[in-house]
Amino acid sequence: MPFINTKTTVPVDNTKKEALTAALNRITRECLGKGENWVMTGFEDNMNLSFQGSTAAVAYVEVKSFGAPSSSAASRMTAEICALFEQELSIPADRIYIAYFPTENWGWNGNNF
């Protein structure tokens, strides 16, 4: 049920999006215990974003999920997403924000969980 949406100044082609999706699915399973077949990802690349007065490579990642992750799970996930984006998109970890949005209401297939 997680939705991981990434906004970044970096261009991300479809091949890279597929690779990042696979990695984010694995990270979500390992860190949050959510099945990979329930993860939805979105990428908004080439965005006009500024951080600390600079438009250099930057990313803002939202992790929306049914239920709240533990602090340790969120910390582990943050570390893994930052490492992934540093490696795959050349975005330094200190230019990545990750926000977590837990919810008690999540709808799917005409019903709520």
DSSP file (Angstrom, degrees, kcal/mol; ACC not computed):
  #  RESIDUE AA STRUCTURE BP1 BP2  ACC     N-H-->O    O-->H-N    N-H-->O    O-->H-N    TCO  KAPPA ALPHA  PHI   PSI    X-CA   Y-CA   Z-CA
    1    1 A M              0   0    0      0, 0.0    38,-0.1     0, 0.0    63,-0.0   0.000 360.0 360.0 360.0  -9.0    0.0    0.0    0.0
    2    2 A P        -     0   0    0      0, 0.0    38,-2.7     0, 0.0     2,-0.5  -0.372 360.0-156.7 -67.0 147.2    2.9    2.4    0.1
    3    3 A F  E     -aB  40  64A   0     61,-2.7    61,-2.8    36,-0.2     2,-0.6  -0.993   6.8-168.0-120.1 121.1    3.1    5.2   -2.5
    4    4 A I  E     -aB  41  63A   0     36,-2.8    38,-2.2    -2,-0.5     2,-0.5  -0.937   6.9-175.7-113.7 111.6    6.6    6.5   -3.0
    5    5 A N  E     -aB  42  62A   0     57,-2.2    57,-2.7    -2,-0.6     2,-0.5  -0.926   5.4-162.9-113.3 128.3    6.7    9.7   -5.0
    6    6 A T  E     -aB  43  61A   0     36,-2.5    38,-3.3    -2,-0.5     2,-0.5  -0.935   7.2-170.9-115.1 128.4   10.0   11.3   -6.0
    7    7 A K  E     +aB  44  60A   0     53,-2.9    53,-2.8    -2,-0.5     2,-0.3  -0.974  23.2 161.6-112.5 129.3   10.4   14.8   -7.3
    8    8 A T  E     - B   0  59A   0     36,-2.6    39,-2.7    -2,-0.5    51,-0.2  -0.986  49.3-135.7-148.2 155.6   13.8   15.6   -8.6
    9    9 A T  S    S+     0   0    0     49,-1.7    50,-0.1    -2,-0.3    48,-0.1   0.607  83.3  94.4 -80.6 -14.1   15.8   18.1  -10.7
   10   10 A V  S    S-     0   0    0     48,-0.5    36,-1.0    36,-0.1     2,-0.2  -0.577  82.6-116.9 -83.0 137.5   17.6   15.2  -12.4
   11   11 A P        -     0   0    0      0, 0.0     2,-0.5     0, 0.0    -2,-0.1  -0.561  30.5-166.7 -70.5 137.6   16.3   13.7  -15.7
   12   12 A V        -     0   0    0     -2,-0.2    33,-0.1    -4,-0.1    77,-0.0  -0.950   6.1-151.2-130.9 111.6   15.2   10.1  -15.2
   13   13 A D     >  -     0   0    0     -2,-0.5     4,-2.4     1,-0.1     5,-0.2  -0.266  32.7-100.6 -77.6 169.9   14.6    7.9  -18.3
   14   14 A N  H  > S+     0   0    0      1,-0.2     4,-2.2     2,-0.2     5,-0.2   0.842 121.4  54.1 -62.0 -36.1   12.2    5.0  -18.3
   15   15 A T  H  > S+     0   0    0      2,-0.2     4,-1.9     1,-0.2    -1,-0.2   0.922 111.3  45.7 -63.4 -43.2   14.9    2.4  -17.9
   16   16 A K  H  > S+     0   0    0      2,-0.2     4,-2.9     1,-0.2    -2,-0.2   0.884 110.0  54.8 -66.8 -38.9   16.2    4.1  -14.8
   17   17 A K  H  X S+     0   0    0     -4,-2.4     4,-2.6     1,-0.2    -1,-0.2   0.899 108.1  49.5 -61.1 -40.4   12.7    4.5  -13.5
   18   18 A E  H  X S+     0   0    0     -4,-2.2     4,-2.2     2,-0.2    -1,-0.2   0.913 112.5  46.8 -65.0 -42.3   12.1    0.8  -13.8
   19   19 A A  H  X S+     0   0    0     -4,-1.9     4,-2.1     2,-0.2    -2,-0.2   0.910 113.7  47.9 -66.0 -42.4   15.4    0.1  -12.0
   20   20 A L  H  X S+     0   0    0     -4,-2.9     4,-3.1     2,-0.2     5,-0.2   0.897 109.7  53.6 -65.0 -39.8   14.6    2.6   -9.2
   21   21 A T  H  X S+     0   0    0     -4,-2.6     4,-2.6    -5,-0.2    -2,-0.2   0.935 108.6  48.9 -59.6 -46.8   11.1    1.1   -8.9
   22   22 A A  H  X S+     0   0    0     -4,-2.2     4,-2.0     1,-0.2    -1,-0.2   0.913 114.2  46.1 -59.0 -43.2   12.5   -2.4   -8.4
   23   23 A A  H  X S+     0   0    0     -4,-2.1     4,-2.7     2,-0.2    -2,-0.2   0.910 112.3  49.6 -67.5 -42.4   15.0   -1.1   -5.8
   24   24 A L  H  X S+     0   0    0     -4,-3.1     4,-2.6     2,-0.2    -2,-0.2   0.871 108.9  53.7 -65.4 -36.1   12.3    1.0   -4.0
   25   25 A N  H  X S+     0   0    0     -4,-2.6     4,-2.2    -5,-0.2    -1,-0.2   0.934 111.3  45.4 -60.4 -45.7   10.1   -2.1   -3.9
   26   26 A R  H  X S+     0   0    0     -4,-2.0     4,-2.8     2,-0.2     5,-0.2   0.924 112.9  50.0 -63.5 -45.6   12.9   -4.1   -2.3
   27   27 A I  H  X S+     0   0    0     -4,-2.7     4,-2.9     1,-0.2     5,-0.4   0.912 110.7  50.1 -60.0 -43.3   13.7   -1.4    0.2
   28   28 A T  H  X>S+     0   0    0     -4,-2.6     4,-2.3     2,-0.2     6,-1.2   0.909 112.2  47.4 -63.2 -42.6   10.0   -1.1    1.2
   29   29 A R  H  X5S+     0   0    0     -4,-2.2     4,-1.1     4,-0.2    -2,-0.2   0.947 117.4  42.1 -62.6 -48.2    9.7   -4.8    1.7
   30   30 A E  H  <5S+     0   0    0     -4,-2.8    -2,-0.2    -5,-0.2    -1,-0.2   0.864 125.7  32.1 -69.7 -37.1   12.9   -5.0    3.8
   31   31 A C  H  <5S+     0   0    0     -4,-2.9    -3,-0.2    -5,-0.2    -2,-0.2   0.867 133.7  23.0 -91.5 -39.4   12.3   -1.8    5.8
   32   32 A L  H  <5S-     0   0    0     -4,-2.3    -3,-0.2    -5,-0.4    -2,-0.2   0.536  94.1-124.7-107.6  -8.8    8.5   -1.6    6.2
   33   33 A G     << +     0   0    0     -4,-1.1     2,-0.4    -5,-0.7    -4,-0.2   0.733  60.4 145.2  71.6  21.2    7.6   -5.3    5.7
   34   34 A K        -     0   0    0     -6,-1.2    -1,-0.3    -9,-0.1    -2,-0.2  -0.788  55.9-107.3 -95.5 134.3    5.2   -4.3    2.9
   35   35 A G    >   -     0   0    0     -2,-0.4     3,-2.1     1,-0.1     4,-0.3  -0.308  20.6-129.1 -61.2 138.2    4.8   -6.7    0.0
   36   36 A E  G >  S+     0   0    0      1,-0.3     3,-1.2     2,-0.2    -1,-0.1   0.793 105.5  65.0 -59.3 -29.9    6.4   -5.5   -3.2
   37   37 A N  G 3  S+     0   0    0      1,-0.2    -1,-0.3   -12,-0.0    -2,-0.1   0.536 100.8  52.3 -73.9  -3.0    3.3   -6.2   -5.2
   38   38 A W  G <  S+     0   0    0     -3,-2.1     2,-0.4   -13,-0.1    -1,-0.2   0.450  84.7 105.3-106.8  -4.3    1.5   -3.4   -3.2
   39   39 A V    <   -     0   0    0     -3,-1.2     2,-0.4    -4,-0.3   -36,-0.2  -0.628  49.0-166.8 -84.8 132.3    4.1   -0.6   -3.7
   40   40 A M  E     -a    3   0A   0    -38,-2.7   -36,-2.8    -2,-0.4     2,-0.3  -0.956   7.5-167.4-114.2 137.2    3.2    2.2   -6.1
   41   41 A T  E     -a    4   0A   0     -2,-0.4     2,-0.3   -38,-0.2   -36,-0.2  -0.902   7.3-171.8-123.3 154.0    5.9    4.6   -7.3
   42   42 A G  E     -a    5   0A   0    -38,-2.2   -36,-2.5    -2,-0.3     2,-0.4  -0.992   5.5-160.2-140.8 147.3    5.9    7.9   -9.1
   43   43 A F  E     -a    6   0A   0     -2,-0.3     2,-0.6   -38,-0.2   -36,-0.2  -0.989   9.1-176.7-132.7 124.7    8.7   10.0  -10.6
   44   44 A E  E     +a    7   0A   0    -38,-3.3   -36,-2.6    -2,-0.4     3,-0.3  -0.912  25.5 177.7-116.9  99.0    8.5   13.7  -11.4
   45   45 A D        +     0   0    0     -2,-0.6   -36,-0.2   -38,-0.2     3,-0.1  -0.463  52.1  35.5-102.5 173.4   11.9   14.5  -13.0
   46   46 A N  S    S+     0   0    0    -36,-1.0   -37,-0.3     1,-0.2    -1,-0.2   0.804  81.9 163.4  55.0  32.4   13.4   17.6  -14.5
   47   47 A M        -     0   0    0    -39,-2.7     2,-1.3    -3,-0.3    -1,-0.2  -0.430  48.3-116.8 -80.3 155.4   11.5   19.7  -11.9
   48   48 A N        +     0   0    0     -2,-0.1     2,-0.3    -3,-0.1    -1,-0.1  -0.742  56.3 154.3 -91.0  88.2   12.4   23.2  -11.0
   49   49 A L        -     0   0    0     -2,-1.3     2,-0.4     6,-0.2     9,-0.0  -0.889  26.4-163.8-118.5 148.5   13.4   22.7   -7.4
   50   50 A S        +     0   0    0     -2,-0.3     2,-0.4     5,-0.1     5,-0.2  -0.995   7.2 179.3-131.5 139.1   15.7   24.8   -5.2
   51   51 A F  B >  S-D   54   0B   0      3,-2.7     3,-1.5    -2,-0.4     5,-0.2  -0.988  74.2  -4.5-140.9 129.3   17.4   23.8   -1.9
   52   52 A Q  T 3  S-     0   0    0     -2,-0.4     3,-0.1     1,-0.3    -1,-0.1   0.842 130.4 -57.8  55.5  36.3   19.7   26.0    0.1
   53   53 A G  T 3  S+     0   0    0      1,-0.2     2,-0.4     2,-0.0    -1,-0.3   0.588 117.7 105.6  76.2  10.9   19.6   28.5   -2.7
   54   54 A S  B <   -D   51   0B   0     -3,-1.5    -3,-2.7     2,-0.1    -1,-0.2  -0.944  57.5-157.4-127.4 145.5   20.9   26.1   -5.3
   55   55 A T        +     0   0    0     -2,-0.4     3,-0.2    -5,-0.2    -6,-0.2   0.185  54.8 129.4-101.1  14.7   19.2   24.3   -8.2
   56   56 A A  S    S-     0   0    0     -5,-0.2   -47,-0.1     1,-0.2    -5,-0.1  -0.132  79.5 -47.7 -59.8 167.9   21.9   21.6   -8.2
   57   57 A A  S    S+     0   0    0     33,-0.1     2,-0.3   -48,-0.1    -1,-0.2  -0.085  78.5 157.6 -45.4 126.1   20.7   18.0   -8.1
   58   58 A V        -     0   0    0     -3,-0.2   -49,-1.7    33,-0.1   -48,-0.5  -0.980  23.6-158.8-150.5 154.9   18.1   17.6   -5.4
   59   59 A A  E     -Bc   8  96A   0     36,-2.1    38,-2.3    -2,-0.3     2,-0.4  -1.000   8.2-163.9-141.8 144.4   15.3   15.2   -4.5
   60   60 A Y  E     -Bc   7  97A   0    -53,-2.8   -53,-2.9    -2,-0.3     2,-0.5  -0.997  18.1-169.2-123.3 123.0   12.2   15.3   -2.4
   61   61 A V  E     -Bc   6  98A   0     36,-2.8    38,-2.9    -2,-0.4     2,-0.5  -0.951   7.9-161.3-120.3 129.1   10.7   11.9   -1.7
   62   62 A E  E     -Bc   5  99A   0    -57,-2.7   -57,-2.2    -2,-0.5     2,-0.6  -0.935   0.8-165.8-108.7 131.3    7.2   11.2   -0.1
   63   63 A V  E     -Bc   4 100A   0     36,-3.0    38,-3.0    -2,-0.5     2,-0.5  -0.939   9.7-176.5-116.4 106.5    6.5    7.9    1.4
   64   64 A K  E     +Bc   3 101A   0    -61,-2.8   -61,-2.7    -2,-0.6     2,-0.3  -0.891  13.6 166.0-105.6 131.8    2.8    7.5    2.0
   65   65 A S  E     - c   0 102A   0     36,-1.8    38,-1.9    -2,-0.5     2,-0.6  -0.994  44.6-107.2-149.5 149.6    1.7    4.3    3.8
   66   66 A F  E    S+ c   0 103A   0     -2,-0.3    38,-0.2    36,-0.2    40,-0.0  -0.685  97.3   8.2 -73.9 117.9   -1.1    2.6    5.6
   67   67 A G  S    S-     0   0    0     36,-2.9    36,-0.2    -2,-0.6    -2,-0.1   0.087  98.1 -77.7  86.4 155.1    0.0    2.6    9.2
   68   68 A A        -     0   0    0     34,-0.2     2,-0.1    32,-0.0     3,-0.1  -0.754  40.2-131.4 -93.5 130.6    2.9    4.3   10.8
   69   69 A P        -     0   0    0      0, 0.0   -37,-0.1     0, 0.0    -2,-0.0  -0.456  31.5-102.7 -72.9 152.4    6.4    2.9   10.4
   70   70 A S     >  -     0   0    0     -2,-0.1     4,-2.5     1,-0.1     5,-0.2  -0.309  32.1-110.1 -66.2 160.2    8.5    2.5   13.5
   71   71 A S  H  > S+     0   0    0      1,-0.2     4,-2.4     2,-0.2     5,-0.2   0.895 120.1  49.8 -59.8 -41.0   11.2    5.1   13.9
   72   72 A S  H  > S+     0   0    0      2,-0.2     4,-2.3     1,-0.2    -1,-0.2   0.879 110.2  50.0 -68.6 -36.8   13.9    2.6   13.3
   73   73 A A  H  > S+     0   0    0      2,-0.2     4,-2.4     1,-0.2    -2,-0.2   0.917 112.5  47.0 -66.5 -42.9   12.2    1.3   10.1
   74   74 A A  H  X S+     0   0    0     -4,-2.5     4,-2.6     2,-0.2    -2,-0.2   0.901 112.0  50.8 -65.6 -40.3   11.9    4.9    8.8
   75   75 A S  H  X S+     0   0    0     -4,-2.4     4,-2.2    -5,-0.2    -2,-0.2   0.917 111.9  46.9 -62.7 -43.4   15.5    5.6    9.6
   76   76 A R  H  X S+     0   0    0     -4,-2.3     4,-2.2     2,-0.2    -2,-0.2   0.916 112.8  49.7 -64.3 -42.5   16.7    2.5    7.8
   77   77 A M  H  X S+     0   0    0     -4,-2.4     4,-2.8     1,-0.2     5,-0.2   0.907 109.1  52.2 -64.0 -41.8   14.5    3.3    4.8
   78   78 A T  H  X S+     0   0    0     -4,-2.6     4,-2.5     1,-0.2     5,-0.2   0.933 110.1  48.6 -58.6 -47.0   15.9    6.9    4.7
   79   79 A A  H  X S+     0   0    0     -4,-2.2     4,-2.2     1,-0.2    -1,-0.2   0.902 113.8  46.5 -60.7 -41.9   19.4    5.6    4.7
   80   80 A E  H  X S+     0   0    0     -4,-2.2     4,-2.3     2,-0.2    -2,-0.2   0.888 112.5  48.5 -72.0 -39.0   18.7    3.1    1.9
   81   81 A I  H  X S+     0   0    0     -4,-2.8     4,-2.8     2,-0.2     5,-0.2   0.929 112.3  49.6 -65.8 -43.7   16.8    5.6   -0.3
   82   82 A C  H  X S+     0   0    0     -4,-2.5     4,-2.3    -5,-0.2    -2,-0.2   0.923 111.9  48.1 -60.4 -43.9   19.6    8.1    0.1
   83   83 A A  H  X S+     0   0    0     -4,-2.2     4,-2.3    -5,-0.2    -1,-0.2   0.908 112.5  49.8 -62.9 -41.8   22.3    5.5   -0.8
   84   84 A L  H  X S+     0   0    0     -4,-2.3     4,-3.2     1,-0.2     5,-0.4   0.935 112.9  45.0 -61.3 -48.3   20.2    4.4   -3.8
   85   85 A F  H  X S+     0   0    0     -4,-2.8     4,-1.7     1,-0.2     6,-1.6   0.828 111.9  52.8 -70.5 -31.2   19.7    8.0   -5.1
   86   86 A E  H  X S+     0   0    0     -4,-2.3     4,-0.8    -5,-0.2    -1,-0.2   0.941 117.0  39.0 -64.1 -45.7   23.4    8.8   -4.6
   87   87 A Q  H  < S+     0   0    0     -4,-2.3    -2,-0.2    -5,-0.2    -3,-0.2   0.927 127.5  30.5 -71.0 -46.6   24.4    5.8   -6.6
   88   88 A E  H  < S+     0   0    0     -4,-3.2    -3,-0.2    -5,-0.2    -2,-0.2   0.780 134.6  23.5 -89.3 -29.0   21.8    5.9   -9.3
   89   89 A L  H  < S-     0   0    0     -4,-1.7    -3,-0.2    -5,-0.4    -2,-0.1   0.424  94.8-123.5-118.4  -1.3   21.1    9.6   -9.7
   90   90 A S     <  +     0   0    0     -4,-0.8    -4,-0.2    -5,-0.4    -3,-0.1   0.852  60.0 146.5  58.0  37.6   24.3   11.2   -8.3
   91   91 A I        -     0   0    0     -6,-1.6    -1,-0.2    -9,-0.1    -2,-0.1  -0.924  49.8-124.5-102.9 118.8   22.2   13.2   -5.8
   92   92 A P    >   -     0   0    0      0, 0.0     3,-2.3     0, 0.0    -9,-0.1  -0.305  17.4-120.9 -61.9 144.9   24.2   13.7   -2.5
   93   93 A A  G >  S+     0   0    0      1,-0.3     3,-1.4     2,-0.2   -10,-0.1   0.805 112.2  62.6 -57.1 -31.3   22.4   12.5    0.6
   94   94 A D  G 3  S+     0   0    0      1,-0.3    -1,-0.3   -12,-0.0     3,-0.0   0.392 100.9  54.1 -79.6   7.3   22.5   16.0    2.0
   95   95 A R  G <  S+     0   0    0     -3,-2.3   -36,-2.1    -4,-0.0     2,-0.5  -0.001  92.4  90.5-122.7  25.7   20.4   17.2   -0.9
   96   96 A I  E <   -c   59   0A   0     -3,-1.4     2,-0.4   -38,-0.2   -36,-0.2  -0.986  53.1-168.2-126.2 124.0   17.6   14.6   -0.3
   97   97 A Y  E     -c   60   0A   0    -38,-2.3   -36,-2.8    -2,-0.5     2,-0.4  -0.909   4.6-168.7-104.6 138.5   14.5   15.2    1.8
   98   98 A I  E     -c   61   0A   0     -2,-0.4     2,-0.4   -38,-0.2   -36,-0.2  -0.990   2.6-168.9-128.9 123.5   12.3   12.2    2.7
   99   99 A A  E     -c   62   0A   0    -38,-2.9   -36,-3.0    -2,-0.4     2,-0.5  -0.921   9.3-148.8-114.7 137.2    8.9   12.8    4.3
  100  100 A Y  E     -c   63   0A   0     -2,-0.4   -36,-0.2   -38,-0.2   -38,-0.0  -0.897  11.3-174.9-108.3 131.8    6.7   10.0    5.8
  101  101 A F  E     -c   64   0A   0    -38,-3.0   -36,-1.8    -2,-0.5     2,-0.1  -0.819   7.1-171.8-127.6  89.8    2.9   10.2    5.7
  102  102 A P  E     -c   65   0A   0      0, 0.0     2,-0.3     0, 0.0   -36,-0.2  -0.495   6.6-171.2 -78.1 153.6    1.2    7.4    7.6
  103  103 A T  E     -c   66   0A   0    -38,-1.9   -36,-2.9   -36,-0.2     3,-0.1  -0.990  30.8-152.1-143.0 151.9   -2.5    7.1    7.3
  104  104 A E  S    S+     0   0    0     -2,-0.3     2,-0.5   -38,-0.2   -38,-0.1   0.537  88.4  63.9 -94.8 -10.5   -5.2    5.0    9.0
  105  105 A N        +     0   0    0      8,-0.1     2,-0.4     7,-0.1    -1,-0.1  -0.961  57.4 158.2-120.7 119.3   -7.5    5.2    5.9
  106  106 A W        -     0   0    0     -2,-0.5     7,-2.6    -3,-0.1     2,-0.3  -0.967  22.7-153.1-142.3 121.2   -6.3    3.6    2.6
  107  107 A G  E     +E  112   0C   0     -2,-0.4     2,-0.3     5,-0.2     5,-0.3  -0.712  21.2 157.9-100.3 146.9   -8.7    2.7   -0.1
  108  108 A W  E >   +E  111   0C   0      3,-3.3     3,-1.7    -2,-0.3    -2,-0.1  -0.932  63.6   4.6-160.6 138.5   -8.3    0.0   -2.7
  109  109 A N  T 3  S-     0   0    0     -2,-0.3     3,-0.1     1,-0.3    -2,-0.0   0.839 130.6 -50.8  58.0  37.4  -10.7   -2.0   -4.9
  110  110 A G  T 3  S+     0   0    0      1,-0.2     2,-0.3     0, 0.0    -1,-0.3   0.494 124.9  73.6  82.9   3.5  -13.8   -0.1   -3.8
  111  111 A N  E <  S-E  108   0C   0     -3,-1.7    -3,-3.3    -5,-0.0     2,-0.4  -0.877  74.2-116.7-138.8 169.8  -13.1   -0.6    0.0
  112  112 A N  E      E  107   0C   0     -2,-0.3    -5,-0.2    -5,-0.3    -7,-0.1  -0.861 360.0 360.0-108.0 149.1  -10.8    0.7    2.7
  113  113 A F              0   0    0     -7,-2.6    -6,-0.1    -2,-0.4    -1,-0.1   0.478 360.0 360.0 -73.2 360.0   -8.4   -1.5    4.6
